Amino acid sequence: MKFTEDTRVKIPVILHLIRLGYSYLSLKTQT
C-alpha cells in the first residue's frame, strides 16, 4: 500500500471523526 495524497488526507479525518464519535457517545451516557 502506497501513501497517496488521498490517504494522507483521509487518515487524519477518520481519526478526527472517531474521536468526535467517542466523545459524543460518552456525553450521551453521562446524561
mmCIF file of the N, C-alpha and C atoms, coordinates in Angstrom:
data_MODEL
# 
_entry.id   MODEL 
# 
loop_
_atom_site.group_PDB 
_atom_site.id 
_atom_site.type_symbol 
_atom_site.label_atom_id 
_atom_site.label_alt_id 
_atom_site.label_comp_id 
_atom_site.label_asym_id 
_atom_site.label_entity_id 
_atom_site.label_seq_id 
_atom_site.pdbx_PDB_ins_code 
_atom_site.Cartn_x 
_atom_site.Cartn_y 
_atom_site.Cartn_z 
_atom_site.occupancy 
_atom_site.B_iso_or_equiv 
_atom_site.pdbx_formal_charge 
_atom_site.auth_seq_id 
_atom_site.auth_comp_id 
_atom_site.auth_asym_id 
_atom_site.auth_atom_id 
_atom_site.pdbx_PDB_model_num 
ATOM 1  N N  . MET A 1 1  ? 0.846   -1.200 0.000  1.00 0.00 ? 1  MET A N  1 
ATOM 2  C CA . MET A 1 1  ? 0.000   0.000  0.000  1.00 0.00 ? 1  MET A CA 1 
ATOM 3  C C  . MET A 1 1  ? 0.877   1.244  0.000  1.00 0.00 ? 1  MET A C  1 
ATOM 4  N N  . LYS A 1 2  ? 0.685   2.085  -0.984 1.00 0.00 ? 2  LYS A N  1 
ATOM 5  C CA . LYS A 1 2  ? 1.454   3.318  -1.051 1.00 0.00 ? 2  LYS A CA 1 
ATOM 6  C C  . LYS A 1 2  ? 0.598   4.495  -0.596 1.00 0.00 ? 2  LYS A C  1 
ATOM 7  N N  . PHE A 1 3  ? 1.240   5.421  0.095  1.00 0.00 ? 3  PHE A N  1 
ATOM 8  C CA . PHE A 1 3  ? 0.515   6.573  0.617  1.00 0.00 ? 3  PHE A CA 1 
ATOM 9  C C  . PHE A 1 3  ? 0.371   7.639  -0.458 1.00 0.00 ? 3  PHE A C  1 
ATOM 10 N N  . THR A 1 4  ? -0.872  7.860  -0.850 1.00 0.00 ? 4  THR A N  1 
ATOM 11 C CA . THR A 1 4  ? -1.148  8.904  -1.826 1.00 0.00 ? 4  THR A CA 1 
ATOM 12 C C  . THR A 1 4  ? -1.631  10.151 -1.100 1.00 0.00 ? 4  THR A C  1 
ATOM 13 N N  . GLU A 1 5  ? -1.852  11.222 -1.842 1.00 0.00 ? 5  GLU A N  1 
ATOM 14 C CA . GLU A 1 5  ? -2.393  12.441 -1.240 1.00 0.00 ? 5  GLU A CA 1 
ATOM 15 C C  . GLU A 1 5  ? -3.746  12.165 -0.609 1.00 0.00 ? 5  GLU A C  1 
ATOM 16 N N  . ASP A 1 6  ? -4.525  11.293 -1.262 1.00 0.00 ? 6  ASP A N  1 
ATOM 17 C CA . ASP A 1 6  ? -5.855  10.954 -0.767 1.00 0.00 ? 6  ASP A CA 1 
ATOM 18 C C  . ASP A 1 6  ? -5.771  10.283 0.600  1.00 0.00 ? 6  ASP A C  1 
ATOM 19 N N  . THR A 1 7  ? -4.815  9.365  0.741  1.00 0.00 ? 7  THR A N  1 
ATOM 20 C CA . THR A 1 7  ? -4.660  8.658  2.012  1.00 0.00 ? 7  THR A CA 1 
ATOM 21 C C  . THR A 1 7  ? -4.213  9.615  3.102  1.00 0.00 ? 7  THR A C  1 
ATOM 22 N N  . ARG A 1 8  ? -3.312  10.538 2.749  1.00 0.00 ? 8  ARG A N  1 
ATOM 23 C CA . ARG A 1 8  ? -2.792  11.478 3.742  1.00 0.00 ? 8  ARG A CA 1 
ATOM 24 C C  . ARG A 1 8  ? -3.884  12.401 4.256  1.00 0.00 ? 8  ARG A C  1 
ATOM 25 N N  . VAL A 1 9  ? -4.879  12.648 3.437  1.00 0.00 ? 9  VAL A N  1 
ATOM 26 C CA . VAL A 1 9  ? -5.996  13.491 3.859  1.00 0.00 ? 9  VAL A CA 1 
ATOM 27 C C  . VAL A 1 9  ? -7.000  12.668 4.659  1.00 0.00 ? 9  VAL A C  1 
ATOM 28 N N  . LYS A 1 10 ? -7.229  11.442 4.225  1.00 0.00 ? 10 LYS A N  1 
ATOM 29 C CA . LYS A 1 10 ? -8.287  10.626 4.841  1.00 0.00 ? 10 LYS A CA 1 
ATOM 30 C C  . LYS A 1 10 ? -7.956  10.188 6.262  1.00 0.00 ? 10 LYS A C  1 
ATOM 31 N N  . ILE A 1 11 ? -6.705  9.797  6.509  1.00 0.00 ? 11 ILE A N  1 
ATOM 32 C CA . ILE A 1 11 ? -6.351  9.250  7.822  1.00 0.00 ? 11 ILE A CA 1 
ATOM 33 C C  . ILE A 1 11 ? -6.624  10.235 8.961  1.00 0.00 ? 11 ILE A C  1 
ATOM 34 N N  . PRO A 1 12 ? -6.179  11.497 8.902  1.00 0.00 ? 12 PRO A N  1 
ATOM 35 C CA . PRO A 1 12 ? -6.493  12.429 9.994  1.00 0.00 ? 12 PRO A CA 1 
ATOM 36 C C  . PRO A 1 12 ? -7.984  12.691 10.125 1.00 0.00 ? 12 PRO A C  1 
ATOM 37 N N  . VAL A 1 13 ? -8.694  12.711 9.002  1.00 0.00 ? 13 VAL A N  1 
ATOM 38 C CA . VAL A 1 13 ? -10.138 12.946 9.039  1.00 0.00 ? 13 VAL A CA 1 
ATOM 39 C C  . VAL A 1 13 ? -10.846 11.793 9.742  1.00 0.00 ? 13 VAL A C  1 
ATOM 40 N N  . ILE A 1 14 ? -10.462 10.575 9.401  1.00 0.00 ? 14 ILE A N  1 
ATOM 41 C CA . ILE A 1 14 ? -11.065 9.398  10.032 1.00 0.00 ? 14 ILE A CA 1 
ATOM 42 C C  . ILE A 1 14 ? -10.771 9.387  11.529 1.00 0.00 ? 14 ILE A C  1 
ATOM 43 N N  . LEU A 1 15 ? -9.523  9.673  11.906 1.00 0.00 ? 15 LEU A N  1 
ATOM 44 C CA . LEU A 1 15 ? -9.170  9.715  13.321 1.00 0.00 ? 15 LEU A CA 1 
ATOM 45 C C  . LEU A 1 15 ? -9.965  10.781 14.043 1.00 0.00 ? 15 LEU A C  1 
ATOM 46 N N  . HIS A 1 16 ? -10.158 11.926 13.397 1.00 0.00 ? 16 HIS A N  1 
ATOM 47 C CA . HIS A 1 16 ? -10.914 13.019 13.999 1.00 0.00 ? 16 HIS A CA 1 
ATOM 48 C C  . HIS A 1 16 ? -12.370 12.624 14.201 1.00 0.00 ? 16 HIS A C  1 
ATOM 49 N N  . LEU A 1 17 ? -12.940 11.964 13.208 1.00 0.00 ? 17 LEU A N  1 
ATOM 50 C CA . LEU A 1 17 ? -14.332 11.524 13.317 1.00 0.00 ? 17 LEU A CA 1 
ATOM 51 C C  . LEU A 1 17 ? -14.504 10.486 14.420 1.00 0.00 ? 17 LEU A C  1 
ATOM 52 N N  . ILE A 1 18 ? -13.521 9.593  14.555 1.00 0.00 ? 18 ILE A N  1 
ATOM 53 C CA . ILE A 1 18 ? -13.580 8.586  15.623 1.00 0.00 ? 18 ILE A CA 1 
ATOM 54 C C  . ILE A 1 18 ? -13.568 9.271  16.984 1.00 0.00 ? 18 ILE A C  1 
ATOM 55 N N  . ARG A 1 19 ? -12.711 10.281 17.143 1.00 0.00 ? 19 ARG A N  1 
ATOM 56 C CA . ARG A 1 19 ? -12.643 10.992 18.421 1.00 0.00 ? 19 ARG A CA 1 
ATOM 57 C C  . ARG A 1 19 ? -13.928 11.749 18.683 1.00 0.00 ? 19 ARG A C  1 
ATOM 58 N N  . LEU A 1 20 ? -14.508 12.346 17.648 1.00 0.00 ? 20 LEU A N  1 
ATOM 59 C CA . LEU A 1 20 ? -15.780 13.049 17.803 1.00 0.00 ? 20 LEU A CA 1 
ATOM 60 C C  . LEU A 1 20 ? -16.883 12.085 18.202 1.00 0.00 ? 20 LEU A C  1 
ATOM 61 N N  . GLY A 1 21 ? -16.947 10.959 17.535 1.00 0.00 ? 21 GLY A N  1 
ATOM 62 C CA . GLY A 1 21 ? -17.964 9.964  17.844 1.00 0.00 ? 21 GLY A CA 1 
ATOM 63 C C  . GLY A 1 21 ? -17.801 9.421  19.250 1.00 0.00 ? 21 GLY A C  1 
ATOM 64 N N  . TYR A 1 22 ? -16.555 9.241  19.670 1.00 0.00 ? 22 TYR A N  1 
ATOM 65 C CA . TYR A 1 22 ? -16.299 8.706  21.003 1.00 0.00 ? 22 TYR A CA 1 
ATOM 66 C C  . TYR A 1 22 ? -16.729 9.693  22.078 1.00 0.00 ? 22 TYR A C  1 
ATOM 67 N N  . SER A 1 23 ? -16.397 10.960 21.906 1.00 0.00 ? 23 SER A N  1 
ATOM 68 C CA . SER A 1 23 ? -16.783 11.964 22.900 1.00 0.00 ? 23 SER A CA 1 
ATOM 69 C C  . SER A 1 23 ? -18.286 12.178 22.893 1.00 0.00 ? 23 SER A C  1 
ATOM 70 N N  . TYR A 1 24 ? -18.907 12.032 21.727 1.00 0.00 ? 24 TYR A N  1 
ATOM 71 C CA . TYR A 1 24 ? -20.362 12.162 21.636 1.00 0.00 ? 24 TYR A CA 1 
ATOM 72 C C  . TYR A 1 24 ? -21.046 11.039 22.406 1.00 0.00 ? 24 TYR A C  1 
ATOM 73 N N  . LEU A 1 25 ? -20.525 9.827  22.258 1.00 0.00 ? 25 LEU A N  1 
ATOM 74 C CA . LEU A 1 25 ? -21.102 8.685  22.967 1.00 0.00 ? 25 LEU A CA 1 
ATOM 75 C C  . LEU A 1 25 ? -20.918 8.821  24.471 1.00 0.00 ? 25 LEU A C  1 
ATOM 76 N N  . SER A 1 26 ? -19.755 9.278  24.908 1.00 0.00 ? 26 SER A N  1 
ATOM 77 C CA . SER A 1 26 ? -19.512 9.413  26.340 1.00 0.00 ? 26 SER A CA 1 
ATOM 78 C C  . SER A 1 26 ? -20.375 10.517 26.931 1.00 0.00 ? 26 SER A C  1 
ATOM 79 N N  . LEU A 1 27 ? -20.675 11.544 26.140 1.00 0.00 ? 27 LEU A N  1 
ATOM 80 C CA . LEU A 1 27 ? -21.580 12.594 26.606 1.00 0.00 ? 27 LEU A CA 1 
ATOM 81 C C  . LEU A 1 27 ? -22.992 12.049 26.744 1.00 0.00 ? 27 LEU A C  1 
ATOM 82 N N  . LYS A 1 28 ? -23.395 11.203 25.809 1.00 0.00 ? 28 LYS A N  1 
ATOM 83 C CA . LYS A 1 28 ? -24.747 10.639 25.848 1.00 0.00 ? 28 LYS A CA 1 
ATOM 84 C C  . LYS A 1 28 ? -24.942 9.729  27.053 1.00 0.00 ? 28 LYS A C  1 
ATOM 85 N N  . THR A 1 29 ? -23.922 8.987  27.424 1.00 0.00 ? 29 THR A N  1 
ATOM 86 C CA . THR A 1 29 ? -24.061 8.062  28.549 1.00 0.00 ? 29 THR A CA 1 
ATOM 87 C C  . THR A 1 29 ? -24.033 8.806  29.881 1.00 0.00 ? 29 THR A C  1 
ATOM 88 N N  . GLN A 1 30 ? -23.463 9.989  29.898 1.00 0.00 ? 30 GLN A N  1 
ATOM 89 C CA . GLN A 1 30 ? -23.400 10.765 31.142 1.00 0.00 ? 30 GLN A CA 1 
ATOM 90 C C  . GLN A 1 30 ? -24.768 11.294 31.536 1.00 0.00 ? 30 GLN A C  1 
ATOM 91 N N  . THR A 1 31 ? -25.560 11.709 30.585 1.00 0.00 ? 31 THR A N  1 
ATOM 92 C CA . THR A 1 31 ? -26.853 12.319 30.893 1.00 0.00 ? 31 THR A CA 1 
ATOM 93 C C  . THR A 1 31 ? -27.876 11.268 31.275 1.00 0.00 ? 31 THR A C  1 
# 
